[in-house]
Amino acid sequence: MKNRIFSWIYYEVSFFVALVAIITGLGTLVLGVEFNRQMGVQSGFHDPALNFQIRHLGAIWFGYGWLILYCLRDLQQRYHLLNMALVVLAAGGIGRVITLIQFGLPEIMVGKILAVLSVTIALLLAPVMIFWSRRHFQQPLDETPK
């Protein structure tokens, strides 16, 4: 029963992260920096170099979400890949903290909420999920996956 509850929580949280990545990645890919105005971005809307980077990163984030969904189709076999994706998410959280230290929180409330939420997910939730999945999905060395 405990394993079923863990699996359900792990799946649902991963699914939520995937949906956020797909939706925000697609929005950024299509609209560029204009999409980010809702998250507190105050300048650079017409900067071609910034839009060039943001759209590229939006495509990567969009693909990241689909990678998570792929892993969720067979967690027992793909949890290693999902954990690698969660490590990347945590690394991105470090980058977000550096940005917060350097520039502070966005000025608008939505931006503040999204900044705190994204750092919390990246630096707290991702490592916890990695730890839990290693304990839950890791098989003894003498067993081969089916």
For each residue, the residues with C-beta under 8 A, 3 or more apart:
1: 4 5
2: 5 6
3: 6 7 136
4: 1 7 8
5: 1 2 8 9
6: 2 3 9 10 132 136
7: 3 4 10 11 75 136
8: 4 5 11 12
9: 5 6 12 13
10: 6 7 13 14 75 129 132 133 136
11: 7 8 14 15 72 75
12: 8 9 15 16
13: 9 10 16 17 125 129
14: 10 11 17 18 68 71 72 82 129
15: 11 12 18 19 68 69 72
16: 12 13 19 20
17: 13 14 20 21 65 68 89 121
18: 14 15 21 22 65 66 68 69 72
19: 15 16 22 23 65
20: 16 17 23 24 65
21: 17 18 24 25 61 62 64 65 68
22: 18 19 25 26 62 65 66 69
23: 19 20 26 27 65
24: 20 21 27 28 35 58 61
25: 21 22 28 29 58 59 60 61 62 63 64 65
26: 22 23 29 30 58 62
27: 23 24 30 31 35 58
28: 24 25 31 32 35 36 54 55 57 58 61
29: 25 26 55 58 59 62
30: 26 27 35 58
31: 27 28 34 35
32: 28 35 51 54 55 58
33: 36 37 41 44 45 47 50 51 54
34: 31 37 45
35: 24 27 28 30 31 32 38 58
36: 28 33 39 40 41 54
37: 33 34 40 41 45
38: 35 110
39: 36 106 110 111 114 115
40: 36 37 105 106 107 108 110 111 112 114 115
41: 33 36 37 44 45 106 111
42: 106 107
43:
44: 33 41 47 50
45: 33 34 37 41
46: 51
47: 33 44 50 51
48: 51 52
49: 52 53
50: 33 44 47 53 54
51: 32 33 46 47 48 54 55
52: 48 49 55 56
53: 49 50 56 57
54: 28 32 33 36 50 51 57 58
55: 28 29 32 51 52 58 59
56: 52 53 59 60
57: 28 53 54 60 61
58: 24 25 26 27 28 29 30 32 35 54 55 61 62
59: 25 29 55 56 62 63
60: 25 56 57 63 64
61: 21 24 25 28 57 58 64 65
62: 21 22 25 26 29 58 59 65 66
63: 25 59 60 66 67
64: 21 25 60 61 67 68 85 88
65: 17 18 19 20 21 22 23 25 61 62 68 69
66: 18 22 62 63 69 70
67: 63 64 70 71 81 85
68: 14 15 17 18 21 64 65 71 72 82 85
69: 15 18 22 65 66 72 73
70: 66 67 73 78
71: 14 67 68 74 75 78 79 81 82 85
72: 11 14 15 18 68 69 75 78 82
73: 69 70 78
74: 71 77 78
75: 7 10 11 71 72 78 79 82 133 137
76: 79 137 145
77: 74 145
78: 70 71 72 73 74 75 81 82
79: 71 75 76 82 83 133 137
80: 83 84
81: 67 71 78 84 85
82: 14 68 71 72 75 78 79 85 86 133
83: 79 80 86 87 129 130 133 134
84: 80 81 87 88
85: 64 67 68 71 81 82 88 89
86: 82 83 89 90 126 127 129 130
87: 83 84 90 91 126 130
88: 64 84 85 91 92
89: 17 85 86 92 93 121 122 126
90: 86 87 93 94 122 123 126 127
91: 87 88 94 95
92: 88 89 95 96 122
93: 89 90 96 97 118 119 121 122 123 126
94: 90 91 97 98 122 123
95: 91 92 98 99
96: 92 93 99 100 115 118 119 122
97: 93 94 100 101 119 123
98: 94 95 101 102
99: 95 96 102 103
100: 96 97 103 104 105 115 119
101: 97 98
102: 98 99
103: 99 100
104: 100
105: 40 100 111 112 115 116
106: 39 40 41 42 110 111 112 114 115
107: 40 42 111
108: 40 111 112
109: 112 113
110: 38 39 40 106 113 114
111: 39 40 41 105 106 107 108 114 115
112: 40 105 106 108 109 115 116
113: 109 110 116 117
114: 39 40 106 110 111 117 118
115: 39 40 96 100 105 106 111 112 118 119
116: 105 112 113 119 120
117: 113 114 120 121
118: 93 96 114 115 121 122
119: 93 96 97 100 115 116 122 123
120: 116 117 123 124 125
121: 17 89 93 117 118 124 125 126
122: 89 90 92 93 94 96 118 119 125 126
123: 90 93 94 97 119 120 126 127
124: 120 121 127 128
125: 13 120 121 122 128 129
126: 86 87 89 90 93 121 122 123 129 130
127: 86 90 123 124 130 131
128: 124 125 131 132
129: 10 13 14 83 86 125 126 132 133
130: 83 86 87 126 127 133 134
131: 127 128 134 135
132: 6 10 128 129 135 136
133: 10 75 79 82 83 129 130 136 137
134: 83 130 131 137 138
135: 131 132 138
136: 3 6 7 10 132 133
137: 75 76 79 133 134
138: 134 135
139: 143 145
140: 143
141:
142:
143: 139 140
144:
145: 76 77 139
146:
